[in-house]
């Protein structure tokens, strides 16, 4: 006899994170991410299905109030569920839709942590393919091999630049809260140079405090040793066997010393030592979107859809709206580390109010057209 499925609202934080990590869930589904977003205009609600004492599926839903009295619901890189288990998926979506509608959301956007080649075919549950908030295309580095093999997969110039940084006096250390003002100053410099939007200083400080408190992240600082001058920094998370390069910034000075190559090599070693199996370079440009789309089209495995909805989830994705040179440069830099170019399945929307959803879509179009 099959055990009864129950629904738990906002389960214990530690138990929730353990469930997410054990089931291949994403760091955007952790309690810490929900707490971060709750400080900056969102609210978070977690819902789990259980059988007996065991969580079997669930999702963290983020809610946000929008202009014109609209309320939007969003599941970043979730839900956590076996997408091949039709019965559990049906029960989960029923619970998620009821939770969203009970909070007056006009729609629920879902972005599964699933690759496009593993198409989950969610149209069965009245979900329609839609724009994405998180970056769809990224590069994954395999960390299960030894360090020599990881180096060998890189382009020769990248291996050379890692060694060059050391020869030119670049040292990498782990940062602390005292480094956050400098990190934000470097973010401002990088934003102006590469044409992308950034969060507030308070946002990055909150992210640092929340994730480092649980040992889920590190801030890496590359300095010119002779002057103790910070040249670049990256913020990297590690959760559930996956490390993610979430934010990065660099000075306009001493770029010839290759501090960014040194930073990523240090972060890769840190992630591998923690037992991470993968290093996600977290989003590449529309140049890469086109490449991976073409690859999947040739294999008849993939149906492309729109990408890059306006978002405050990951500021680097706004590079796709800048000039071609910065986004191409970002892609070139990341692909030099020799990982696999992959694409996620993208967003799906469940619509609960068609006229409100149409109003929302119109507002998005106006914003993209420069009128918002």
Secondary structure in CASP SS format (residue, H / E / C, confidence):
PFRMAT SS
TARGET T0000
AUTHOR 0000-0000-0000
METHOD secondary structure of the structure
MODEL  1
X C 1.00
X C 1.00
X C 1.00
X C 1.00
X E 1.00
X E 1.00
X E 1.00
X E 1.00
X E 1.00
X C 1.00
X C 1.00
X C 1.00
X H 1.00
X H 1.00
X H 1.00
X H 1.00
X H 1.00
X H 1.00
X H 1.00
X H 1.00
X H 1.00
X H 1.00
X C 1.00
X C 1.00
X C 1.00
X C 1.00
X H 1.00
X H 1.00
X H 1.00
X C 1.00
X H 1.00
X H 1.00
X H 1.00
X H 1.00
X H 1.00
X H 1.00
X H 1.00
X H 1.00
X C 1.00
X C 1.00
X C 1.00
X E 1.00
X E 1.00
X E 1.00
X E 1.00
X E 1.00
X E 1.00
X E 1.00
X E 1.00
X E 1.00
X E 1.00
X C 1.00
X C 1.00
X E 1.00
X E 1.00
X E 1.00
X E 1.00
X E 1.00
X E 1.00
X E 1.00
X E 1.00
X E 1.00
X E 1.00
X E 1.00
X E 1.00
X E 1.00
X H 1.00
X H 1.00
X H 1.00
X E 1.00
X E 1.00
X E 1.00
X E 1.00
X E 1.00
X E 1.00
X C 1.00
X C 1.00
X C 1.00
X C 1.00
X E 1.00
X C 1.00
X C 1.00
X C 1.00
X C 1.00
X C 1.00
X H 1.00
X H 1.00
X H 1.00
X H 1.00
X H 1.00
X H 1.00
X H 1.00
X H 1.00
X H 1.00
X H 1.00
X H 1.00
X H 1.00
X H 1.00
X H 1.00
X H 1.00
X H 1.00
X H 1.00
X C 1.00
X C 1.00
X C 1.00
X C 1.00
X E 1.00
X E 1.00
X E 1.00
X E 1.00
X E 1.00
X C 1.00
X C 1.00
X C 1.00
X E 1.00
X H 1.00
X H 1.00
X H 1.00
X C 1.00
X C 1.00
X C 1.00
X H 1.00
X H 1.00
X H 1.00
X H 1.00
X C 1.00
X C 1.00
X E 1.00
X E 1.00
X E 1.00
X C 1.00
X C 1.00
X C 1.00
X C 1.00
X C 1.00
X C 1.00
X E 1.00
X E 1.00
X E 1.00
X E 1.00
X E 1.00
X E 1.00
X C 1.00
X C 1.00
X C 1.00
X C 1.00
X H 1.00
X H 1.00
X H 1.00
X H 1.00
X H 1.00
X H 1.00
X C 1.00
X C 1.00
X C 1.00
X H 1.00
X H 1.00
X H 1.00
X H 1.00
X H 1.00
X H 1.00
X H 1.00
X H 1.00
X H 1.00
X H 1.00
X H 1.00
X H 1.00
X C 1.00
X C 1.00
X E 1.00
X E 1.00
X E 1.00
X E 1.00
X E 1.00
X C 1.00
X C 1.00
X H 1.00
X H 1.00
X H 1.00
X H 1.00
X H 1.00
X H 1.00
X H 1.00
X H 1.00
X H 1.00
X H 1.00
X H 1.00
X H 1.00
X H 1.00
X H 1.00
X H 1.00
X H 1.00
X H 1.00
X H 1.00
X C 1.00
X C 1.00
X C 1.00
X C 1.00
X C 1.00
X C 1.00
X H 1.00
X H 1.00
X H 1.00
X H 1.00
X H 1.00
X H 1.00
X H 1.00
X H 1.00
X H 1.00
X H 1.00
X H 1.00
X H 1.00
X H 1.00
X C 1.00
X C 1.00
X C 1.00
X E 1.00
X E 1.00
X E 1.00
X E 1.00
X E 1.00
X E 1.00
X E 1.00
X E 1.00
X C 1.00
X C 1.00
X C 1.00
X C 1.00
X E 1.00
X E 1.00
X E 1.00
X E 1.00
X E 1.00
X E 1.00
X E 1.00
X E 1.00
X E 1.00
X E 1.00
X E 1.00
X C 1.00
X C 1.00
X E 1.00
X E 1.00
X E 1.00
X E 1.00
X E 1.00
X E 1.00
X E 1.00
X E 1.00
X E 1.00
X C 1.00
X C 1.00
X C 1.00
X C 1.00
X H 1.00
X H 1.00
X H 1.00
X C 1.00
X H 1.00
X H 1.00
X H 1.00
X H 1.00
X H 1.00
X H 1.00
X H 1.00
X H 1.00
X H 1.00
X H 1.00
X H 1.00
X H 1.00
X H 1.00
X H 1.00
X H 1.00
X C 1.00
X C 1.00
X C 1.00
X C 1.00
X E 1.00
X E 1.00
X E 1.00
X C 1.00
X C 1.00
X C 1.00
X C 1.00
X C 1.00
X H 1.00
X H 1.00
X H 1.00
X H 1.00
X H 1.00
X H 1.00
X H 1.00
X H 1.00
X H 1.00
X H 1.00
X H 1.00
X H 1.00
X H 1.00
X H 1.00
X C 1.00
X C 1.00
X C 1.00
X C 1.00
X C 1.00
X C 1.00
X C 1.00
X C 1.00
X C 1.00
X C 1.00
X C 1.00
X C 1.00
X C 1.00
X C 1.00
X C 1.00
X H 1.00
X H 1.00
X H 1.00
X H 1.00
X H 1.00
X H 1.00
X H 1.00
X C 1.00
X C 1.00
X H 1.00
X H 1.00
X H 1.00
X H 1.00
X H 1.00
X H 1.00
X H 1.00
X H 1.00
X H 1.00
X H 1.00
X H 1.00
X H 1.00
X C 1.00
X C 1.00
X C 1.00
X C 1.00
X E 1.00
X E 1.00
X E 1.00
X E 1.00
X E 1.00
X C 1.00
X C 1.00
X E 1.00
X E 1.00
X E 1.00
X E 1.00
X E 1.00
X C 1.00
X C 1.00
X H 1.00
X H 1.00
X H 1.00
X H 1.00
X H 1.00
X H 1.00
X H 1.00
X H 1.00
X H 1.00
X H 1.00
X H 1.00
X H 1.00
X H 1.00
X H 1.00
X H 1.00
X C 1.00
X C 1.00
X C 1.00
X C 1.00
END
